[in-house]
Amino acid sequence: MGSMTVNLPDDIVALVEAKVASGEYLNESDVVRDGLLTLAAQDDALDRWLRDDVVPSCNEMKANPEKSVSLEEAFDGFRRHVRETAARLKA
């Protein structure tokens, strides 16, 4: 296993120490490792979302611009949906 020394801001040091003190982790290295693995998983999920959802949507919009809506129209639709949902929940 490799070794590395890093400098962290005081608030992050306190967070790491609190995680160890709580018993959630055995030591500081475990906290950092878990944090980095979580970050890597989030990065992978973001990459998949961009590749599987965003890029195809952009390609579809380029191929069929007549199917797209303006940002204003999209927000209007979102606001309408929120109002309708709120009204249903109150009823």
HELIX and SHEET records of a PDB file:
HELIX    1   1 ASP A   10  ALA A   21  1                                  12    
HELIX    2   2 GLU A   28  TRP A   49  1                                  22    
HELIX    3   3 LEU A   50  VAL A   54  3                                   5    
HELIX    4   4 VAL A   55  ALA A   63  1                                   9    
HELIX    5   5 PRO A   65  LYS A   67  5                                   3    
HELIX    6   6 LEU A   71  LYS A   90  1                                  20    
END                                                                             
